[in-house]
């Protein structure tokens, strides 16, 4: 998935199969964390990020967003 922002929402990423690398950008600094099947990570609002498959096969994940009200 290409770089994008959570905008006004929080986003929960739950990995169902395989392993992904979640990369996020804060200013000029990039951080990354590996998230494996059965693990999840919560991204706060206004977080620039992308998800990269680091599994040999097809990684599967779902994302859930909340708090999408206009401000």
C-alpha positions as CSV (number, residue, x, y, z in Angstrom):
1,X,0.0,0.0,0.0
2,X,1.4,3.4,-0.9
3,X,1.9,6.2,1.6
4,X,-1.3,7.7,3.0
5,X,-2.6,9.5,6.1
6,X,-5.2,8.4,8.6
7,X,-6.5,12.0,8.4
8,X,-9.1,12.5,11.1
9,X,-9.4,8.9,12.0
10,X,-7.6,6.4,14.2
11,X,-6.6,3.2,12.4
12,X,-6.2,-0.3,13.8
13,X,-4.2,-2.8,11.6
14,X,-4.7,-6.4,12.5
15,X,-2.5,-9.0,10.6
16,X,-4.3,-12.2,9.9
17,X,-1.6,-14.1,8.0
18,X,2.1,-13.5,7.3
19,X,4.0,-10.5,8.4
20,X,4.0,-6.9,7.3
21,X,6.3,-3.9,8.0
22,X,4.4,-0.8,9.0
23,X,6.3,2.3,8.1
24,X,5.3,5.7,9.5
25,X,6.6,9.2,9.0
26,X,6.8,11.8,11.7
27,X,8.3,15.0,10.3
28,X,11.6,14.0,8.6
29,X,11.9,10.9,10.7
30,X,10.7,7.4,9.5
31,X,10.0,4.6,11.9
32,X,9.1,1.0,11.1
33,X,7.8,-2.0,13.0
34,X,7.1,-5.6,12.0
35,X,3.7,-6.9,12.7
36,X,3.1,-10.6,12.5
37,X,-0.1,-12.7,12.2
38,X,-2.1,-12.4,15.4
39,X,-0.7,-9.0,16.2
40,X,-2.1,-5.5,15.7
41,X,-1.0,-1.9,15.9
42,X,-3.0,1.3,16.5
43,X,-2.2,4.4,14.5
44,X,-3.3,7.8,15.9
45,X,-5.0,10.5,13.8
46,X,-2.9,12.3,11.2
47,X,-0.3,9.6,10.8
48,X,1.4,9.3,7.4
49,X,2.1,5.6,6.9
50,X,2.3,2.6,4.5
51,X,2.1,-1.2,4.9
52,X,4.7,-3.4,3.2
53,X,4.4,-7.2,2.8
54,X,7.6,-8.9,4.1
55,X,6.1,-12.4,4.0
56,X,7.2,-14.8,1.3
57,X,3.5,-15.5,0.4
58,X,0.5,-13.3,0.5
59,X,0.1,-11.4,3.8
60,X,-3.5,-10.7,4.9
61,X,-4.6,-7.9,7.2
62,X,-7.6,-5.8,7.9
63,X,-7.8,-2.2,9.0
64,X,-10.5,-0.6,11.0
65,X,-10.9,3.1,11.3
66,X,-12.8,5.2,13.9
67,X,-13.5,8.8,14.7
68,X,-14.1,10.0,11.1
69,X,-16.2,13.1,12.1
70,X,-15.4,16.4,10.3
71,X,-13.6,19.0,12.4
